[in-house]
């Protein structure tokens, strides 16, 4: 699976296609928690369509960077079928590379680069086409105006997206220093299409990526404080694979958390 894909004349096309395959596989794994076949097997579904070429390279990248982890393998004759599941890192990767905010930022950069190049283009064109400068000026001004209007719309959307960023009051931040990281993970998880609410073991492991010394009791106490402050909403669950992560709130045993609706 680690074998490099065959060379293709345009490296940028190769990289883009491999990233598309990687994102598609990760989003499928996140949207349906649990085990998945790493590769499609006959008529049976899998996260990646083929064991060869760019599909194999994308699967290898997902395993190498800890976005997927192997849960078990099955041997069918000479074929080994790998079963995997998404890790907490997968949510962050999908959000970083496929969220509306990242797409808008990329669009804004393209628009800004285009606008910066228009004046120089106008100067060169005027020198060569002095006889049609009046029509050219009108057309170029219209292009600039349109670019400015689109850029303003993109900036407005970005401001609204930034306004949704999680925040907590300063006293809460002192008592629960990892509160912002937990709220950001819940937001990124929702934007990436993961099923809600988030199981507490998953949230605990996500927070521990930045706070490796955080003990489970302190995490449980912090989650209950965020629930009391209506920053998160705790929920019950019929499936508790790791019951030691559950907390008691409102007289019930809670095993999952979600962002509190405004």
C-alpha positions, 0 to 999 in steps of 0.5 A, spaced: 500 500 500 506 504 501 508 503 493 508 510 490 503 511 484 505 511 477 508 518 475 503 522 471 505 528 467 502 534 471 504 533 479 499 538 481 493 534 478 496 528 481 496 532 488 489 535 487 486 528 485 489 524 491 487 530 496 480 529 493 480 521 494 483 522 501 477 527 503 472 523 500 474 517 504 475 521 511 468 524 510 465 517 509 468 515 516 466 521 520 459 521 518 458 513 519 462 512 526 465 505 527 469 500 522 469 501 515 473 497 510 479 501 508 478 498 500 472 497 496 472 489 496 467 487 490 460 489 491 462 491 498 463 498 500 470 501 502 473 508 504 477 508 498 475 505 491 482 501 489 488 498 492 492 501 486 494 508 484 492 514 487 487 511 491 492 507 495 497 513 496 491 516 499 489 511 504 497 510 505 497 517 507 491 517 512 494 511 516 501 514 516 498 521 519 494 518 524 487 520 520 485 513 520 487 507 525 487 499 523 482 496 528 482 489 525 484 485 519 481 479 515 484 474 511 480 471 505 485 466 501 491 471 499 487 477 500 488 481 507 482 486 508 483 491 513 478 495 517 479 502 520 476 507 523 477 515 523 481 518 529 480 525 532 485 528 527 481 526 521 475 531 524 481 537 524 484 535 517 477 535 514 475 542 517 482 545 515 482 542 508 474 542 506 470 547 511 466 553 508 471 558 511 477 555 508 474 555 501 472 562 502 479 564 504 482 561 498 477 565 494 479 571 497 486 570 496 485 569 489 480 575 488 485 579 491 491 577 487 487 578 481 485 585 483 492 587 485 494 585 477 489 589 474 492 596 474 499 593 471 495 590 466 491 596 465 498 600 464 501 596 459 494 595 455 493 603 454 500 603 452 499 598 446 492 600 445 491 608 446 486 608 440 481 604 444 483 607 451 476 610 453 472 603 452 478 599 455 477 604 461 470 603 462 471 596 462 477 595 466 473 600 471 467 595 471 471 589 472 475 592 478 468 594 481 465 587 481 471 584 484 471 589 490 463 587 491 465 580 491 471 581 495 466 585 500 461 579 500 467 574 502 469 579 507 462 579 510 461 572 510 468 571 513 466 576 519 460 572 520 464 565 520 469 568 525 463 571 530 461 564 531 468 562 534 467 559 541 469 564 547 468 563 554 468 568 560 475 569 563 473 566 570 471 560 566 477 560 562 481 559 568 477 554 571 477 550 565 483 552 561 481 547 555 474 550 554 476 553 548 479 547 545 473 543 546 468 548 543 472 548 537 473 541 536 465 540 537 464 546 532 469 543 527 466 536 528 459 538 526 462 542 520 465 536 518 459 532 517 460 528 524 454 525 527 452 529 533 452 529 539 460 527 540 461 521 545 465 524 551 471 519 550 472 522 543 472 529 546 477 527 552 482 524 547 481 530 542 482 535 548 488 531 550 492 532 544 493 539 546 493 538 554 496 531 555 497 531 562 489 532 563 486 527 568 479 524 566 476 526 573 478 534 571 475 533 564 469 530 567 468 536 572 470 541 566 465 538 562 459 539 567 461 546 568 461 548 561 454 544 561 452 548 567 454 555 563 450 552 557 456 552 553 455 545 551 449 540 552 450 533 555 446 528 552 445 520 554 447 515 550 444 508 549 451 505 547 457 506 552 463 503 550 467 506 555 462 508 561 468 510 565 468 517 561 460 518 563 458 524 568 452 525 572 448 531 570 441 533 571 440 527 575 442 523 569 448 519 566 451 523 560 455 520 555 455 525 549 456 532 548 454 537 543 455 545 542 449 549 546 444 552 540 444 559 541 
